[in-house]
Amino acid sequence: MAHIVIVGGGVAGLTAAYRLRQRQPEIRLTVVDQAPELGGKLRSATLADLPVEAGAEAFLSRDPAVPQLAADLGLQVVHPSGAPAAIALKGRLHPIPAGTLVGVPGDLAALAGLAKATPEPVTHGPLLAPGADISVGELVRARFGGEVVDRLVDPMLGGVYAGRADQLSLAVTLPTLAAAARRCDTLVGAVRLALGTPTGPATGLAAGAGSPTAAARPVFGTIVGGMTALVQALAEASGAELRLGLPVRELARTPTGWRLVIGSTRSPEVIEADGVVLALPARPAARLLHEYCPAAADEIGVLDYASVALVSLAFPGIQMPEMSGFLVPASEGYATKAVTFIDRKWPHLAAPDLSLVRASLGRYGDERVLQRPDGELVDLVRGELADLLGRELPVPVDAYVRRWGGALPQYTPGHLDRVRRARAALDGDPTISLAGAGYDGVGIPACVRSGTAAAEHLTLH
Ligand SMILES: Cc1cc2nc3c(=O)[nH]c(=O)nc-3n(C[C@H](O)[C@H](O)[C@H](O)COP(=O)(O)OP(=O)(O)OC[C@H]3O[C@@H](n4cnc5c(N)ncnc54)[C@H](O)[C@@H]3O)c2cc1C
């Protein structure tokens, strides 16, 4: 019976294990993770005895990957209230204008009062050449000017990646916009095409392109019972043996398969395997691969990561604004970069007389604030929140701080080519595959798809 070892028990690794089990019911599977708990960045916690997420809180539900997986596992998906989100600017909370794609506008008139956009220069031919990549900031600055980047796009990307628009790859962070930019000669037209809204003559494409039915479906969802329910269901359905609290420190090819050294240096353990899925972040994956395939290791080892901290607070006896939350542009000078009003966004988590708030801190390249002790972070967030909302806030009845060091991949332009080259370097080997956020996208759906693809790679050969 074949033995496959999955290194990394995040959502990508667990999906790979589950898909391998579906394809080969008799297979022996082992998931090894250095953390004492499964799930990686998916981790449910409690705040004032209420369930909250300490890591990822939602997934894109227009993408069928997670809803389908949840249905297969018998889990229920719930959608947010649809309360609007805002941008904090100069002492006001401005609703995020409709018709934007991660802050990139498809209608410049909708930006009034928020950012001044320059008229688009005339371009003959598509904005992006086939196969080319560019940073989101570079493209949007060239088409609409700097204010749109600094006040809208940068905070939106910062909320997801803790990264900066001027460094993040368009092809990875906004793939539908990159595809549209390869067909359109204006950015307004490309955004509309990517959003599936009727396009005008400016794009040279037929009006009504895209799918209006897709636009009607809820955009996001989460798992009833929390993300940990998804983690547990995947682990159970995979039937894998779970080896937790054990880092994988060495990986070597043998004539018949693989040899992994796991555990501490003082009491190492050797595991033999016929196949391996590397579903850990790219840098530690590169260290494991270095002996066997330096070419692949060099390609993936350059990926840098940003660190973030989430501070969740439970405030008694007050009501937060009727919105799901807001983003804070870096130029506003606060450490807080995003705020979620948890019970406004997720009505199934509402509790009488409590307002639950989650603030996110940490921007790529400026992460000093994360070194402060928990109590200081709680006070900092409470003070900044009071300032941003323009009101006094009571002492929270409970607070929860969770730090995620080196957590969010910073995909720079050319990332997809580097991943393609790394996979090509490994491609001759049907017994190893790469999965997870380091390669195919940071979102949970991308990680689920990459876990599925890793399982297919090992079983198709
Ligand atoms: C704070 C935060 C909020 C987020 N919010 C969202 C959101 O709302 N929606 C969304 O779609 N995405 C969100 N994301 C992104 C998403 O959660 C992650 O990209 C995704 O969960 C990554 O899954 P993964 O399996 O690739 O990696 P991980 O979850 O990072 O799992 C990798 C595992 O590998 C283990 N590991 C590392 N090194 C070793 C080693 N040497 N040996 C053994 N094990 C090792 C780690 O312990 C870890 O468990 C968020 C991320 C963060 C950090």
The ligand as a Tripos MOL2 file, in Angstrom:
@<TRIPOS>MOLECULE
LIG
   53    58     1     0     0
SMALL
NO_CHARGES

@<TRIPOS>ATOM
      1 C1         -4.8530   36.8640    9.5730 C.3       1 LIG1
      2 C2         -5.2420   36.2420    8.2600 C.ar      1 LIG1
      3 C3         -6.5260   36.4410    7.7690 C.ar      1 LIG1
      4 C4         -6.8990   35.8610    6.5580 C.ar      1 LIG1
      5 N1         -8.1770   36.0440    6.1060 N.ar      1 LIG1
      6 C5         -8.5830   35.4010    4.9940 C.ar      1 LIG1
      7 C6         -9.9500   35.4440    4.6090 C.ar      1 LIG1
      8 O1        -10.8040   36.0340    5.2890 O.2       1 LIG1
      9 N2        -10.3070   34.7800    3.4750 N.ar      1 LIG1
     10 C7         -9.3980   34.0720    2.7160 C.ar      1 LIG1
     11 O2         -9.7860   33.4810    1.7000 O.2       1 LIG1
     12 N3         -8.1010   33.9790    3.0920 N.ar      1 LIG1
     13 C8         -7.6810   34.6190    4.2050 C.ar      1 LIG1
     14 N4         -6.3820   34.5160    4.6040 N.ar      1 LIG1
     15 C9         -5.4540   33.7070    3.7970 C.3       1 LIG1
     16 C10        -5.6610   32.2140    4.0030 C.3       1 LIG1
     17 O3         -6.1420   31.9560    5.2880 O.3       1 LIG1
     18 C11        -4.3540   31.4650    3.8120 C.3       1 LIG1
     19 O4         -3.7300   31.8780    2.6140 O.3       1 LIG1
     20 C12        -4.5790   29.9550    3.7640 C.3       1 LIG1
     21 O5         -5.3090   29.5220    4.8830 O.3       1 LIG1
     22 C13        -3.2280   29.2710    3.6650 C.3       1 LIG1
     23 O6         -3.4230   27.8720    3.6730 O.3       1 LIG1
     24 P1         -2.2010   26.8970    3.3900 P.3       1 LIG1
     25 O7         -2.6910   25.5360    3.6300 O.co2     1 LIG1
     26 O8         -1.5860   27.2170    2.0740 O.co2     1 LIG1
     27 O9         -1.0810   27.3150    4.4260 O.3       1 LIG1
     28 P2         -1.0650   27.4260    6.0090 P.3       1 LIG1
     29 O10        -2.4130   27.6680    6.5530 O.co2     1 LIG1
     30 O11         0.0020   28.4190    6.2720 O.co2     1 LIG1
     31 O12        -0.6020   25.9780    6.4710 O.3       1 LIG1
     32 C14         0.7330   25.5870    6.3420 C.3       1 LIG1
     33 C15         1.0740   24.7030    7.5020 C.3       1 LIG1
     34 O13         2.4400   24.2840    7.3590 O.3       1 LIG1
     35 C16         2.9690   24.1330    8.6550 C.3       1 LIG1
     36 N5          4.4280   24.1290    8.5610 N.ar      1 LIG1
     37 C17         5.2710   25.1590    8.2750 C.ar      1 LIG1
     38 N6          6.5480   24.7300    8.2700 N.ar      1 LIG1
     39 C18         6.5190   23.3990    8.5690 C.ar      1 LIG1
     40 C19         7.5060   22.3950    8.6970 C.ar      1 LIG1
     41 N7          8.8180   22.6330    8.4880 N.pl3     1 LIG1
     42 N8          7.1140   21.1420    9.0200 N.ar      1 LIG1
     43 C20         5.7990   20.8420    9.2130 C.ar      1 LIG1
     44 N9          4.8250   21.7660    9.0910 N.ar      1 LIG1
     45 C21         5.1670   23.0150    8.7570 C.ar      1 LIG1
     46 C22         2.3960   25.3060    9.4250 C.3       1 LIG1
     47 O14         2.4250   25.0500   10.8220 O.3       1 LIG1
     48 C23         0.9800   25.3920    8.8600 C.3       1 LIG1
     49 O15         0.0370   24.7260    9.6620 O.3       1 LIG1
     50 C24        -5.9700   35.0760    5.8170 C.ar      1 LIG1
     51 C25        -4.6750   34.8900    6.3150 C.ar      1 LIG1
     52 C26        -4.3090   35.4550    7.5230 C.ar      1 LIG1
     53 C27        -2.9240   35.2310    8.0540 C.3       1 LIG1
@<TRIPOS>BOND
     1     1     2 1
     2     2     3 ar
     3     2    52 ar
     4     3     4 ar
     5     4     5 ar
     6     4    50 ar
     7     5     6 ar
     8     6     7 ar
     9     6    13 1
    10     7     8 2
    11     7     9 ar
    12     9    10 ar
    13    10    11 2
    14    10    12 ar
    15    12    13 ar
    16    13    14 ar
    17    14    15 1
    18    14    50 ar
    19    15    16 1
    20    16    17 1
    21    16    18 1
    22    18    19 1
    23    18    20 1
    24    20    21 1
    25    20    22 1
    26    22    23 1
    27    23    24 1
    28    24    25 2
    29    24    26 1
    30    24    27 1
    31    27    28 1
    32    28    29 2
    33    28    30 1
    34    28    31 1
    35    31    32 1
    36    32    33 1
    37    33    34 1
    38    33    48 1
    39    34    35 1
    40    35    36 1
    41    35    46 1
    42    36    37 ar
    43    36    45 ar
    44    37    38 ar
    45    38    39 ar
    46    39    40 ar
    47    39    45 ar
    48    40    41 1
    49    40    42 ar
    50    42    43 ar
    51    43    44 ar
    52    44    45 ar
    53    46    47 1
    54    46    48 1
    55    48    49 1
    56    50    51 ar
    57    51    52 ar
    58    52    53 1
@<TRIPOS>SUBSTRUCTURE
     1 LIG1         1 GROUP 0 **** ****
